[in-house]
């Protein structure tokens, strides 16, 4: 049997990974009070032991103002020792560790100390903050933008001190940098809005500052949208332009994703939306009521198919030479090898590895060719029930 390319080493900048499988950043729900827990360490250690080349700690805010909710991890000096224990555990299993750094922008129900509410590229309705008494978000000032650039740089520097081999900048899913990129949410008329070059000015500045702070040894990835998933949002033609600009700015790899949390939240997941379970685990009575009233129209399902981002991602592959990471409905060894055939450098897996943390190791041994995952999306609700897990047991 010929050697499978997915099990061959791959390069991310100066970082060499043992194979081409990356655990995608999927919010774990294991940082109560914003503190990385022993459960979070164990979750990522198990993935490393299970054979992934790199595991990604998900959705760490770069500042208190960048939190979507109170229990979100914020990269601050006090948690560096706990994160160092996590990266040490991952490294002991032979894998690399990455951390996803992001800022919520207007998508927040967490009020910063001093009473300041969320801010984004433009004044907007903040539907996520309705139940927390924050129905609107203000437009960021020049000082706010400068602060965000520095916050990303400082957070990335702390990540390196915590032992991470890579950082993933979150430019997708409708969080702050995605809000600046999207024509639907960036209505500014200054140098930060309008043309794609202007809308990319903040993400490119963040990438530049992060590169300065982490140095050449740390890999820097960017997660971007292929489409926002709704009319008026970012579409594929501009998504290709985003990738071209990131390549020119020196990113080490681009993770191709899609969807906008405030408008098309399950565009990323595909498959049924587990609304009943999401209502059940919601702690706020008002938020439960809001979900019951507007959830059926807002949280819609999208048909699942394997490798559902491949057709759009293929167009980006034709346009750039930078390493690309394909995700979305990758469940089997055949899916992985097809991604290699299509010219992608790595694959990222989320739900499949939540269901089967040892999937890569078992595939390599020939014991398993496909994940047990049935794309039911119940693991999404489990994030708020005490930590993400597969309900199949």
C-alpha positions in Angstrom: 0.0 0.0 0.0 1.5 3.4 -0.9 2.3 5.8 1.8 -0.6 8.3 2.4 0.3 11.9 2.0 -1.8 13.0 5.0 0.6 11.2 7.3 3.7 12.9 5.8 5.4 15.8 7.6 4.4 19.3 6.7 5.8 22.8 7.2 4.1 25.9 8.6 6.8 28.6 8.2 9.7 27.3 10.2 7.5 24.8 12.2 7.5 21.2 11.0 4.4 19.2 11.9 4.5 15.4 12.0 1.5 15.0 9.7 -1.1 17.1 7.9 -4.0 16.9 10.5 -4.8 19.8 12.7 -7.4 19.9 15.4 -9.6 22.9 14.4 -10.3 25.6 17.0 -13.7 24.6 18.4 -14.7 26.4 21.6 -14.2 24.0 24.5 -16.3 25.6 27.3 -13.6 24.5 29.8 -12.3 27.9 31.1 -14.6 28.8 34.0 -14.1 32.4 35.0 -11.7 32.7 32.0 -9.2 30.3 33.7 -7.9 27.4 31.6 -8.9 24.2 33.6 -7.4 20.8 34.0 -10.2 19.6 31.8 -8.9 21.8 29.0 -5.4 20.5 29.4 -6.7 16.9 29.3 -8.8 17.6 26.2 -5.9 18.8 24.2 -3.5 16.2 25.6 -5.8 13.5 24.5 -6.0 14.9 21.0 -2.2 15.1 20.9 -1.9 11.5 22.1 -4.5 10.5 19.5 -2.3 11.5 16.7 -3.0 15.0 15.5 0.0 17.0 14.4 -1.2 20.2 16.1 -4.1 21.0 18.4 -5.6 24.4 18.6 -6.9 26.0 21.8 -10.0 27.9 20.8 -11.2 31.5 21.0 -9.0 33.2 23.4 -9.8 36.9 23.7 -6.9 39.4 23.3 -8.3 41.7 26.0 -11.2 42.0 28.5 -13.0 44.3 25.9 -12.6 41.5 23.4 -14.6 38.9 25.3 -17.9 37.6 23.9 -19.0 36.2 27.3 -17.8 36.2 30.9 -16.2 32.7 30.9 -14.1 33.2 27.8 -10.4 32.9 28.3 -8.6 36.2 28.0 -4.8 36.1 27.3 -3.3 37.8 30.4 -0.1 37.2 32.4 -1.9 35.3 35.2 -2.9 32.4 33.0 0.5 31.9 31.3 1.6 29.2 33.8 -1.6 27.2 33.3 -1.2 27.4 29.5 2.4 26.4 29.8 1.3 23.2 31.6 -1.1 22.6 28.7 1.5 23.1 26.0 4.0 21.0 27.9 1.5 18.2 28.0 0.8 18.4 24.3 4.5 18.5 23.5 5.1 15.4 25.7 2.7 13.5 23.4 4.6 14.6 20.3 2.3 17.2 18.9 2.5 21.0 18.4 0.2 23.5 20.1 -1.6 26.5 18.6 -3.9 29.1 20.2 -6.6 31.0 18.4 -6.6 34.7 19.3 -9.7 36.8 18.6 -11.7 39.9 19.6 -15.5 39.8 19.6 -16.1 43.3 18.3 -19.8 44.1 18.6 -20.8 40.4 19.2 -20.8 40.5 22.9 -22.8 40.2 26.1 -19.9 40.9 28.4 -19.6 44.4 29.7 -16.1 45.7 30.3 -15.3 47.1 33.7 -16.3 50.8 33.9 -19.6 50.1 32.0 -18.3 50.4 28.5 -20.3 48.4 26.1 -19.1 46.5 22.9 -17.7 48.3 19.9 -17.3 47.3 16.3 -16.4 48.9 12.9 -19.7 50.7 12.7 -22.7 51.5 15.0 -25.0 48.5 14.9 -27.7 46.5 16.7 -26.1 43.9 19.0 -28.8 41.1 19.0 -26.5 38.8 21.1 -26.4 41.5 23.8 -30.1 42.0 24.1 -30.5 39.8 27.1 -27.6 41.5 28.9 -29.0 45.0 28.4 -26.5 45.9 25.6 -28.7 46.2 22.4 -26.3 48.4 20.5 -22.6 48.7 19.8 -20.8 51.9 19.0 -18.2 52.5 16.2 -14.6 52.2 17.2 -12.4 55.3 17.2 -8.9 55.5 15.9 -7.6 55.1 19.5 -9.8 51.9 19.8 -8.3 50.5 16.6 -4.7 51.3 17.7 -5.4 49.5 21.1 -6.7 46.4 19.3 -3.6 46.1 17.2 -1.4 46.3 20.3 -3.6 43.9 22.2 -3.2 41.3 19.5 0.5 41.8 19.6 0.8 41.5 23.3 -1.5 38.4 23.5 0.6 36.7 20.8 3.8 37.4 22.7 2.3 35.9 25.9 1.2 32.9 23.8 4.8 32.3 22.9 5.9 32.6 26.5 3.2 30.0 27.3 4.9 27.6 24.9 2.6 27.7 21.9 4.2 26.9 18.6 1.7 28.8 16.5 -1.0 31.4 16.9 -4.2 31.5 14.8 -5.7 34.9 14.2 -9.4 34.8 14.0 -10.5 36.8 10.9 -13.7 34.8 10.4 -17.1 34.0 11.8 -18.3 37.5 12.3 -15.9 38.5 15.1 -14.1 41.9 15.1 -11.6 41.4 12.2 -14.3 39.6 10.2 -16.6 42.5 10.9 -14.1 44.9 9.4 -13.6 42.7 6.4 -17.3 42.2 5.7 -19.1 44.9 3.6 -22.3 44.1 5.6 -20.9 45.3 8.9 -18.2 47.7 7.9 -19.9 50.9 6.8 -17.0 53.3 7.7 -16.1 56.1 5.3 -12.5 56.6 6.6 -9.4 54.7 5.8 -10.7 51.6 7.6 -13.7 51.1 5.4 -15.0 51.1 1.8 -12.6 49.3 -0.6 -11.3 45.8 0.3 -7.9 47.3 0.8 -9.3 49.6 3.4 -11.4 46.9 5.0 -8.3 44.7 5.2 -6.2 47.4 6.7 -6.9 46.3 10.3 -6.4 42.6 9.8 -3.1 43.2 7.9 -1.9 45.6 10.7 -2.8 43.0 13.3 -0.9 40.3 11.3 2.1 42.6 11.1 2.2 43.5 14.8 1.8 39.8 15.8 4.7 38.8 13.5 6.9 41.5 15.1 6.0 40.2 18.6 6.3 36.5 18.1 9.4 36.4 15.9 10.2 34.0 13.0 10.0 30.7 14.9 6.3 30.9 15.8 3.9 30.0 12.9 1.1 32.6 12.3 -2.1 31.3 10.7 -5.2 33.2 9.9 -8.8 31.8 9.8 -10.9 33.5 7.1 -14.3 33.2 5.6 -15.0 31.9 2.1 -18.4 33.4 2.5 -20.3 35.1 5.3 -23.3 33.0 4.4 -25.9 35.7 3.8 -26.8 38.3 1.2 -24.7 41.4 1.4 -21.9 39.8 3.2 -18.4 38.7 2.1 -18.6 36.5 -1.0 -16.0 34.3 -2.7 -14.6 36.9 -5.1 -13.6 39.1 -2.2 -12.6 36.1 -0.1 -10.0 35.3 -2.7 -8.8 39.0 -2.4 -8.5 38.5 1.4 -6.3 35.5 0.9 -4.1 37.3 -1.7 -3.6 40.2 0.8 -2.7 37.9 3.6 -0.3 36.0 1.5 1.4 39.3 0.5 1.6 40.3 4.2 3.5 37.1 5.1 1.0 34.8 6.8 2.2 31.2 7.2 -1.1 29.5 6.4 -4.8 30.3 5.9 -7.5 28.3 7.4 -10.6 28.5 5.1 -13.9 28.6 6.9 -17.3 30.5 6.6 -20.3 31.8 8.4 -21.2 34.8 10.6 -22.1 34.1 14.2 -24.6 36.9 14.5 -26.4 36.1 11.2 -25.7 32.6 9.9 -24.3 30.7 12.9 -24.7 27.2 11.5 -23.4 27.9 8.1 -20.1 26.7 9.5 -21.3 23.5 11.0 -23.9 22.2 8.5 -26.5 19.7 9.7 -29.3 20.2 12.2 -29.3 23.1 14.6 -29.8 21.7 18.1 -32.0 24.6 19.2 -33.8 22.6 22.0 -30.5 21.7 23.6 -29.2 25.2 23.3 -32.2 26.6 25.1 -31.9 23.9 27.8 -28.3 24.8 28.7 -28.8 28.6 28.5 -28.3 30.0 32.1 -30.2 33.3 31.6 -34.0 33.1 31.7 -34.3 36.1 29.4 -31.9 34.5 26.9 -33.9 31.3 27.0 -37.0 33.3 26.2 -35.3 35.1 23.4 -34.1 31.8 21.9 -37.6 30.3 22.1 -39.1 33.4 20.3 -36.5 34.1 17.6 -34.4 31.0 17.5 -36.5 29.1 14.9 -36.1 31.9 12.4 -32.5 33.0 13.3 -30.7 29.6 14.0 -31.4 27.8 10.8 -30.0 24.5 9.6 -27.9 23.9 6.5 -27.8 20.6 4.6 -24.7 18.6 5.5 -22.4 17.1 2.9 -18.8 15.9 3.3 -16.1 18.4 2.5 -18.8 21.1 2.1 -16.3 24.0 1.8 -14.2 22.3 -0.9 -15.8 23.9 -4.1 -15.2 27.5 -2.8 -11.8 26.6 -1.2 -10.6 25.2 -4.5 -11.0 28.6 -6.1 -8.7 30.1 -3.4 -6.2 27.3 -4.0 -6.0 28.4 -7.6 -5.3 32.0 -6.7 -2.6 31.7 -4.0 0.5 29.7 -3.2 0.5 30.1 0.6 -0.3 26.9 2.5 -4.0 26.4 2.9 -5.9 24.4 5.5 -9.2 22.8 4.4 -11.9 22.2 6.9 -15.6 21.5 6.9 -17.2 18.0 6.9 -13.9 16.1 6.8 -14.8 12.7 8.3 -12.7 10.0 6.6 -9.3 9.0 5.4 -10.7 9.3 1.9 -11.7 12.9 2.6 -8.2 13.7 3.8 -6.5 12.2 0.8 -8.8 14.0 -1.5 -7.8 17.3 0.1 -4.2 16.4 -0.6 -5.1 15.5 -4.2 -6.7 19.0 -4.5 -3.5 20.7 -3.5 -4.4 21.6 0.2 -1.5 21.4 2.6 -3.4 20.5 5.7 -6.8 19.5 6.9 -8.5 20.7 10.0 -11.1 18.6 11.8 -13.5 19.6 14.6 -16.5 17.4 15.3 -14.9 14.3 14.0 -12.1 14.6 16.6 -14.5 15.5 19.4 -16.2 12.2 18.6 -12.9 10.3 18.2 -9.9 12.0 19.7 -7.7 9.0 18.7 -9.0 9.0 15.1 -5.6 9.9 13.5 -3.7 7.2 15.4 -6.3 4.6 14.6 -6.4 5.6 10.9 -2.6 5.3 10.8 -2.8 1.8 12.3 -5.5 0.8 9.9 -8.1 0.2 12.6 -10.4 3.0 11.5 -11.1 4.7 8.2 -14.0 7.0 9.2 -15.1 9.0 12.3 -18.2 8.0 14.2 -19.5 11.6 14.0 -23.0 11.9 12.6 -22.9 15.7 12.4 -25.8 16.1 14.8 -24.3 19.2 16.3 -25.4 18.3 19.8 -21.7 19.0 20.8 -22.4 22.7 20.2 -24.8 22.8 23.2 -22.5 20.7 25.3 -20.0 23.5 25.2 -22.3 25.3 27.7 -23.1 22.2 29.7 -19.7 21.8 31.3 -17.4 21.2 28.3 -17.6 20.1 24.7 -18.1 16.4 24.3 -19.7 13.9 21.8 -23.1 12.8 23.0 -22.6 9.4 21.3 -20.4 8.5 24.3 
